[in-house]
Amino acid sequence: MTNEQKIIVMIDNIYKNKKKKEITVRGWAVDLTTKKNPKIEVVPSDSVIEHKIGLTPRPDVIEAYDLPPYVSIGFNINLTVASFKGEATLSFSNEEETVTQIVDLGKNYSDVTQTANKEKWKQYFRKFKKGLGYLKRNGILNTYRRVRIDQRKTNDKYLDWIEKNEQPLDMPVEIEKDILISIVMPVYNVDVKWLDKCIQSVKDQTYTNWELCIADDASTHQDLLNALAAYEKEDPRIKVVFRKENGHICRATNSALELATGEFVALLDNDDELAPNAIYEVVRLLNERPELNLIYTDEDKIDEVGVRSDPAFKPQWSPDFLMSTNYISHLGVYRRSIINDIGGLRVGFEGAQDYDLVLRFTEMISSKTIAHIPKVLYHWRMLDTSTAANQDSKNYAFQAGQKALQEALARRSIEGTVEAGPANGLYRVKYTIAEKELVSIIIPTRNGYKDLKRCIDSIIELTTYPNYEVIVADNGSDDPQMEELYNQYKTELGDRFIKHLIDIPFNFSRINNIAAKEAKGKYLLFLNNDTKVITPDWLTNMVSLAQLDYVGTVGAKLYYENNTIQHAGVIVGLGGVAGHGHHTYPKGDFGYFGRLVVNTDYLAVTAACVMIKKADFQQLNGFDEEFVVAYNDVDLCLRAYEELGKYNVYSADTELYHYESQSRGYEDTPEKQERFLKEAERFRGKWLEYVEDDPFYNPNLTRSGGDFSVRL
C-alpha cells in the first residue's frame, strides 16, 4: 500500500464448488477516508455468468482500524462461472481511487462442499490419535496430567480477565447501613482441608458483619468434629449445631437456618469458597436497593490446586431460563423472613434443594426485587464426587430438579409436563396448549419462486399444529410462475391460503404491517420466504410459549444450509448495535451453559421466524416503518419488553433452515449500505440504554462476537 492509498483489501480465502460451478471469495475491504466499505463490483466478463456480493461483520478489522462498530467490513463474493477457466476481476473503489483483485478461476482452490467436514474430522482424528499415542507412551497418570495442563492453557483468557478485573480488589466504599448476613452451611464428612479453605474464605471477607451458621449432619469423622468445635471456639461469629442423626442436606440446612438471625441468608456448600468481597458487594447493593429480596452473583469453578476456570456469567432475571435450568445457583442470598414463610428447604428434593427453593421463593416476590451482581463472587470446588467436575456423580439431583419443576407448574396452575433435557441439569418444559387458536403465517416475497415453494411445502408437509393460515404478502412479483404457485396452494389449502398483493417500494416493516391487518389469527407468525421447516412440532412449540400472558415474542433456532447456527437469540450491543448469539456454532452444540438447547429469554429474536399475539402487535402499532430493512424485529421486541413488560423467548426446539438474504438480495450498493448504516445509527439513538447493557447478556462477556467469551 502506498502512502496515498486509502482503500485496503484483503482476501482471506477462496473456495470452489465444482457441482454448482461457483467460486466464493471471502475477505474484507475498508475505505480509510470514510471508515466504511468501498464500493464493491465484479467487472463484467464472459467468464462470470452471475454474481452476488454480501457483507459480513468483521470485529477484528473494526478494532484494528477504529471503525464504527456496526459497519460490515467483511465480504462474501459468490461467482457463478461458465467454466473454471480465465479470470474474474473484483473492483473496490471510492470517488478517488480503485483497487482491483484478480481471481484465477482455473486455480485448484479447496472444494467448499468438502472443506468443512474434512477439517472437522481432521481435528477429531488429531485429538484422538494424539491422545491414544500419548496414553500408550506415557501411561494413564501422565496422560491425565497433560490433559489438565491443556485445560489450563485453554483457560488463559479467563485468567487474563481475572488479572484485569479482580486484582487488586476495588477499594471498599463506606457502607451506610450495616446488615447482618447469615451464611448457612450444612456439613457431612467433608475432608477437613476443604472445609478449612471454605471457612477461611468466610473469615477473609472484607465486610465483617456476618455469622456463619453450620449444621453438622451426624458426621462420623472425628477430625472433622474436632475441627468444627475449634472453629466455633475461635470466632464468636461461627455457630455450630451437631445433629444427632443423619437427615441429609435439606434437614441439615434447615437446622443451620434455625441458628440464623440475619436479615438475609447466603447459602454456601462446605467445600466451596467465597471471593473476599462477596458479602461486601451484596450489602453494598442492599444499601442502594433495600427493597431487594433475592440477590445472585456470577460464579466459577476452582480445582484442588486453586486454579479457577469455567466462569458462569449470568443474565439478569430470566424466568424461562430458570424453568430450563438453575442458572441462579451460587451465590444466592435470600431474605430470611421469606425463606421461613415458605418452610425452608423441602425434604425429598435432595440434590436439587436449592433449585426447588428458588422456584418457590421467586413465586412469592416481585421480579423487581430480584437483582444480579455481575461479578464472580463464588468458587465451586471441582472434586471427583461433585457435580462441578462430574455431571454423572449425582444423577438423583437431576431427577429431583425435574420433580421441582413439575411441582412448580402445579403450584402456578399451569398445565404441562417436564422432560429431562439433553444434558444433566437441563430440562424441557412442555406447556399444554389451552386452545389451538388460529395462527396466521405471514410470508413476504417478491418473486422467489423456489424459495417460497420450499418454504410453504415444508409447512404443509411437516406441521402437526392443525389450525393455521398462510398469508403471502406479495411485494409486486412479476414472475409468471408465482401465479401458478399461488393457484396450487389455493387448491391445496383452500381458504387457509391468502395472497395479498402489496405493490409498494420495498419496506419490510410496512409490508408486514399491511399483511397483518388481513390476518384472522390470534397469533401472528412472521416468516421469511427463504426458510424451511425441519421440526414437525415447530408451530406447537411456539404457540405453547406465545399463549403465556407474560410472553411478548417467541423466536426459533435457525440454521444455515451447512448446519451451523444462523440465529438463536439476539444480543443487543453485539457489534455495536445487535447481533446473533452462538453464531456459526455447530448443530447439536449445547452452547453457553445450555442456552442453545433450552428455552431462554433474550432481549430480542429475529423476524425471520417470530410469533406474537395479534393483540400485542396491534398495541405496539406493528413494526416501526422507519426501519425499512434492518433492526425492525429487534425494535419490536424491545418495545414488547419496554412498553408491555413482556419477555421475548427463544424456543430451542423450534428449528428451521434459513437461506439468509436470498429473498431481498445483499447490501451490495452504496445506497443500500448507506441505508443500513442510517438504520443502525437510528437504532442506537433510540435504544442506547440496551445497546450498552442488555439485561439478558452479562457485561463481562464479549461485544465483538457471539461466542460468549470473556470481555478483555
N, C-alpha and C positions, 0 to 999 in steps of 0.2 A: 504494500500500500504506500503510495506517495504521500508527502506531507499535505497535499491539497485534497487528496481523495477522501470523500465523506461517506461513501457507501461501502459497507463491509459485507461481504457474502462468504458464507462458509457452508460447504456441502458435507454433511456428516456421513451419509451412506446412500447407496443406490441399489435398489432391488429389481429383479426381473421376474415377471410372471409369464412363463412360456405359454401356458394354457390360454391365457386371456390376451396374449401379445401386448403386455403392458410393462412400462418402466416406471418405477416410483423413485423420485428424488427427494430426499429429506435433508433439511439443514436450517439455517437461519440467515436473515439479512436485516441490516439496520441502516437507516439514514441518520447519521450523527447530527445533521443540521436540524431536522425536525424532531429527532428522537422517536421516530415512528418507522413503519415499514416503507421501503421504497416501492415504487410501482413494479409489480412482477408480471412479466409477459413471456409467452412462448412464441418465438419468432416463427411465422408460418413457413412450412416446408412440405415437400412431398413425403417425407419420412414419417411425419406425425399426422395421424388422422384426426385425433381428438385429444383435448387436454382439460384437466381440472386443476385448479390451484386452491389449496386450502391453507389456512393459517392456524397455528397452534401456539399455546403458551410456551415460553422458554424462560423460567425464572432465573436460571444460571446466567443467561445473557443480560436479562434485565438488571440483575445485581452487578454484573461486571461493568456495564456501561451507564449505570444510574438512570435507567429509563423509567417512565411512568409504569406502575405495577400492573396495569390492566392491558397493556398493548400486547398483541400476539405477534412476536417476532419470528417464531419458527414457521417453516413452510413445509407442506407436502405437495409435490407437483406430480400428478399422475398423467403419464403419456400413453395413449393408445397408438401403437405404431403399425405401419403397413408390413414391415418385416424388421428383423434385428440387423439392419444394415444402415449405414450412413450416420448422420449426426443430428442432434437436436440442440438448438441454441436457446438458452434462457437469458432473459434480459431483466436487469434490475436498475431502475432509473428514478431520478428526480428531475427538476426543471433544468438542472445544470450539467448533469453527468449521467453516463450509462455504464454499467459494469455487466459484462457478459460471461456466461459459463457454458462451455461446450460439453455435451454428454455424448460419448461414443456409444451408439446403440448396439454395436456389434461386440462390445466387450463382454467377457464372461462374468457377469455380476451374479451374486447369490440369488437363488430362486426363493422369492418371498414365501411361497407356499410350503417350503421345506425348512427354511432357516429357523423359525421359532421353535418348532418341535425338535429339530436337531440339537439346538443349543440347550433346550430344557433337558433332554435325555443325556446329553454330554455332561451336564452339570451333575445330574443324579448319578451317572456312572462314575464320574471322577470321585465324588464323595464316597460312593460305595467301595470302589476299588482302593482308594486311599485308606479308608477305614479298615478294610479287610486286610490289606497288606501290612498296615501298621500293627494290627492285632496279632497277626502271625509272627511278626518280627519281635514285638516288644511285650506281648502279654497283656492281660486284662487291666492290671493296675496302671501301667504306663499309658495304655490307650485312654483310660478314664482321665488320667491327669492331662493328657493332651487335649481331650475334649473340653475339660474345664478351662484350659488356657485359651482355646479357641473361643469359648463362650465369653471370656473376659475381653478378648480382642474386639469382638463384635459389640461389646458394651462400652467401648471407648467414648462414643459420642455422649452417652448419658453421664459418664464420669466427668467429661468436659463440662457438661451442663451443671453438674453438682458443684464443680470448682468455680464456675462463673456465678451461680445463683445462691449458693449457700455458704460460701467462705469469703470473709467472715460473716457471722450472723449479723442481721440488722441490729443496730443499737436499739435496745428496748425503749419504747415510748412510754412515758409515765402513765399508768392506768389510774383513772379517777376513782373507780369503784371496784374494790376487791370482791371477787366472787369465789366462794369455796367450790372446788371441783372434786367430786368423789370419783377416784379411779378404781373401778371394780374389776377384780381378777380371781377367777377360780383356779385352783391348783390341784393337780393329782400326779404324784410320782414323776414329776418333771426332773430332768437332770439339773442338779444344783448350779452347774456352771451357766446354764441358760437362764435359770431363774435369777441368778445374781446379776447377769447382764441386763435383764429386764428391769429389775428393781433399781439398779444403779441408774438406768436411763430415766426413771421417775425422780430419783433423788437429784439428778443433774438438771432438772427443769429450771429455767431462768425465772419462772413465776413460782412462787413458793407457797401460795395459799391452796394447797391440795391435801387430800387424805387418800391413802392407798388402803382399800378395803379388800382383804384377802380371805377367801374361804377355802380351807384345805378339805378335800373330799375323801377323808379317811385314807390318806396315803400310807403305804407300808414301808417306805424308805426312811429309816431313822435319821440319816444325814440330812434329808430334806426337812423333816420335822424339827430337827435341831436348828437348822438354818432359819426357818420361819420364826421360831421363838426368838432367835438372836436379832432378826430384822425388827421385830416388834419392840424389843427392849431398847435397841439403839436409837430409834426415831419415834417420837410420840405421834407422828402423823400416820404411822403404819399400824393398822388394826388387823388382827388375825383371829378368825374363828376356826376351831378344829371340829369338823363334823364327826359324829360317832360312827356313821355308816355311809358307805359309798352310795351316792344318789345320782351320779353322772352330772354333766355340765350344767344342765338347766337348774336343778335343785341347788347345786353348789353356787352358781351365780346368784340365785335368789338369796342364799344365805349371806353372800357378800353384800348384796343390796341392803339387807337388813342392818348392816353396820353403817351405811352411808347416811350422812347428814347434810351433804352439799346440795345446792340448788340444782346442780347439773351432775350427770353421771357420764363418765367416759369408760368405755369397755376396752379392756386390754387382755390379750392372751399371755399366758405365763412364760412363753419363750420368745416373745417379740420385743421390740424396742420402740420407744418414743423418741422423736427428734427433740433436742434440748429446748426448742422454742414452741413445742406443741401446745402446751396448756396456755402459755402466754398468748399465742395467736388466737386461741379460742376466746379467752377472756377479753382481749382487746376488741374482738368483733362484738362480743356481748355488750361491751360498754357503748359501742356505736349503735347497736341494734338490740336493745333489751327485750324486744318482743319475740325474739327467736326462741323456738322450741327444739330444733334439731340442727346440728352443725356437723358436717362431714368434711374430710380433707383428702388430699391425694395420698398415695402410698407407694411403696416399692417393696422389693424383696431383698433380704440380706442373707448371705450364706454363712457357713460355720467359721470362716476366717474374716468375716466382716465386710466382704465385697458386696456392694449394692448393685441391683440390676432390675430390669423389668418394671419400670415405673408405670403405675396406673394413673394417668392424668384424666380426671373425670369431668363430665359436664355438670352444669347446674341442674336443678331439679328436673328430672326426666321420667315422668310416670310410666311411659310404655317401656322404656329401657329397664326400669325396676321390675316390671312384670315379666321380663325376659331373663334377668339375672340380678343378683345382689351387687349392683355396681357401687352402692354406698359403702358397704363393708367397713374397713378401718380408715381412719379413726372416726368413730361415731360418738357424738356427745349429745345426750338426751336430757330434757327437763325431767327431773326425778319425780315430780308430782304426777306427771302423765304416765310414766312407767309404772308407778304404784297404782294409778287408776285402772290400767289395763291388766294388772296382775303379774307384772314382771315377765320372766321367760316361762314358756309353757313346756311342761314335761311331755315327751312324745315327739319333739322336734329336734332332738339332739343331732348336732352336726349342721343344722340349718336354723339354729335357735335365734341367731341374730337377724337372719332373713325374715323369719316369722315375726320377730319383734318389730322390725322397721316397717313391715307391711301393716301391722296392726296400729303401730304408733302414728304413722302418717295418715291413717284414716280418721284420726281424732283431731287433726290440726289443719290449719290453712297452709297451702303451699307457700304463701307469702312469709311464713315463719320458719322456712327451711333455707339454710344457706350453705354454700360450699366455699371452703378456703382453698384456693388453687396453689397449695404448697405441699411438698412431700413431708408429712409430719409423722408418719408411721412406717416402721420397717418390719415386714412379715418374715419371720425366720424360715429359711428353707432347710428342713430336716427330712430324712427319708420317710418319716412317719407322718409328715404334714402334707396337707393339700397344696401348700405353696410349692412344694417340689414334686409331688407325686399325686396326680389327679385321681388315681385308682386306689389311693390309700384309704379313702373313706367313702365308699360308694353309698353307704347308708345316708350320708349327708345330703347327697343329691336327690335321693328318694324323699327325704324329709322336706327338701326345698319344693319339690313337686306338690307334696301334700299341703305345704304352707300356701302356695299359690291357689290351689283348688279351694281351700277354705276361705281365702281372701275373696274369691269370686262369690262364694255363697254368702259371706257377710255383706257384700255390696249389692246383693240381689241381682247379680249379673250371670246369665246363663252361658256356660261354656265349659270346655274341657282343657286340661293341661297335659301336654305331652313332653317327654324328655326331648331336649334339643340335640343337635349334632355332636355336642361335647358335654362332659360333666359340668354342671353349674349353669348350663344354658337351657332355656325352656321355651316351648311354643304354646301360647295361649290361643285356643281356637274359640272365638266368640260365636255363640249361636245367633243366627240372623233372625230377628223378631218377625219381620215380614220381608219377603223377597220383592221389594219395590222396584219399579221400572228404573233402569239405568240408561241414560242417553249417551251413547258413544259418539263424540263429535270429532270428525277427522277432516281437517282442512287439506285441500290438494289443488294443484294446478297441473293438469296432465298427470304424468307419473303413473301411467297405466300399470306397469309391472309392480311398482312399489305398492300401490293401492290394492291391487289384486292379491298380492302376497299377504298384505295386512288383513284384509277383510276375510279372505279364505281361511286364514288361521283362526280368526274369531269364530267363524261359523263351524269349522271342523273340530275345534278343541273346547270351546267354552261350555262348562257344565251349568253355570248360572242361567236360569231359564228365562228371565224377564229383562230383555234389553232391546233397544232400537239403535240403528246405525244411521247417523246423520252425516252425509258427506257435504262439507262446505266447499263447493267448487268455486275456485277463485279465477274464473274465466278460462277454463280449458278450451283448447282449440284442436285437440287430437280427436278425430272421429271415433277412435277405438273406445274413448271414455264413455260415450253414449251407449255403445253396445254393452260395456261392462255394467253401467247403471241399470240397463234393462234386465240384464242377467240377475242382478241382486234383487231387483224389484220382483221378479218371478220367484226367486228363491226365498225371500224374506217377507214379501207382501207389504203390509202396512208398516212393518218394522224397519223398512229401508226408506230413507228420505234423501233425495238430492236437493240441496238448497244452493241455487246459483247466487254467488256474491261476486259480481264482476266489478271490482274496485281495485285501485292500486294496492299492491301488496302491503298489508299491515296485519301481522299475525294476531295482535290483540283485538283489532276491530272485527276481523273475520270470525274469530271465536265468539266474540260478544254478540254479533248478529245471529250466528247459528244457535247460540244458547237460548235466545228468545223463542226459537221454534221448538225447543226441546220440551217433551212432556214428562220426562223422568224426574223422580225425586232427587236422583243423583246425576251429576254431570261427570262424564269421563272424557277429558281432552286427551286425544291420542294422535301422535304423528303418523302420517301415512307411510313412513319408512320404518315401521316397527313390525314385529312378527311375534305373536303369542306362542309361548312354549310350555306353559303350565295350565292344565285344564281348569284348575280352581282359581285362576288369577282374579276373576271378577268377584268370586265368592269371598276371597281373602280381602279384597279392597272394600267391599260393602260391609263386611263384618267389622271393620275398623271405622269406616266412614259413618256408620249408624250411631256410634257413640257420641253423646252430646258434646263432650269436651274436645272432640277431634275436628280440626279445620280441614286439612287436606290429607290425602293418602297418596304416597308415591310408590314406585316399583323399583325392582332391580333390573337394570338394562345392560345387556352385553353387546360388545362389538361382535362382528362376524367371527373373529378369531377366539371367541370365548374368554375375553378379558372384560373387566368391568368398565362400562361407559358411565353409568350413573348408579349411585347407591346412597343418595342423600347429598344435599348442597350445603357446603360450609361457607358462610358469609365472611368475607375478609380474605379468603384464599385468593392469592394472586392480585390482591388489592381491591377486588370487587366481590366476586363469588366464584367458587369452583367446586368440583366434584370430589368427595372423599373416596378413598380406595381406588382411585382412577387407575386402570390397567392391571389391577390385581387379578390373578387367575381365578376362573370359575371354580368354586368349591373351597376357596380360602375362607377362613373364619373371620379374617380382618382383625382390627384393633379391639382386643378383649371381646371378641364375638360379635362386633357391631355389623358385620356383613351378613350374618346368618340368623339374626333375631330382629324382631320388630323393635324399632327405637325411634326416638324423637330427634328431628333435625329442625333447624330454623326454616329450611325450605326444601322442596323437592322439584324435580323438573316437570314442565308441562308436556314433555314428550309422552308421558303417561301419568296423569294426575286426576284424582277423583275429589269432588267437593259436593256438598249438598247444594241443590239449586237455590234454596232459600238463603244460604250463606253467600253464594256467588252474587245473588241479587243485592243483598245487603251491602256488599262491598263494591257494588256498581261494576262488577266484572273486572276484566284486565284493564290496566291503565294504558290507554291507546297512544300515549306519548312514547311508550316503549314499543316501537314498531316491530323490532325483531328480537332484541336481546333483553334479558332480565325482567321481562313481563311476568314470568312464572314466579321468580324469586320475590318480586314486589308483591304479587298476590298473596303468597304465603306469609310474608312479613305483615301484611295488613290483617290477615286472618289471626295471626298471633297478637298483634298490637291492638287492633280495634275490636276484635271479637273475643280475645282472651283464650283462643283455642290453640291446640297443639297440632303440628304437622308431623305425620308419622310415615316412616319408611317401612313398607311391607316386604320383609325379606323373602317370603315365599312366592311373591308375585314376580314372575320372570318373563322377560321378552328380549328378543334381539332388537337392536336399534342400529339401522344402517344410516348413521348420522349424516346430516346435511345433504342427503341425496335429493330431497324434495325441493328445497329452495336454493340450492347451489351454495357456493363458497363465498367468503368475503374477499372476492378476487378483483375488485376495482377500487380505485381511490375513494369513490363516492360511498361504497359500502363500508369501507374501512373507517371513513370519517364518521359515518352514521353510528357505527358500532362504538367508536370512542366517545361520541357525544352521549350515547345512552349509558355508557359506563360512568361518565362524569355525572350525569343526572342521577344515576342510582346512588353513587357515593354521596352526592349532596343531600339526597333525600333520606338515606339510611346510614349516615356516617357512624352513628352510635353502635349499630350492629356490625358494621364493617370493622370497627375497632375492637369489638368484643361480642362475638357470637356466643350466646349463653349455652349452646349445646356442643361447644368446642372449647377445649381448655386453652387458656392463654399461653401455656408453656409448650404448646405444640406448634410446629412449623406453619408459616403462612405462605410458603413458596411451593408447596406441593401437597397432594392428598394422601401421603403415606403415614401420617400420624407420627412422624419422627419428632425428636425434641427440637425446640427452637433455641438456637445458639445466638 
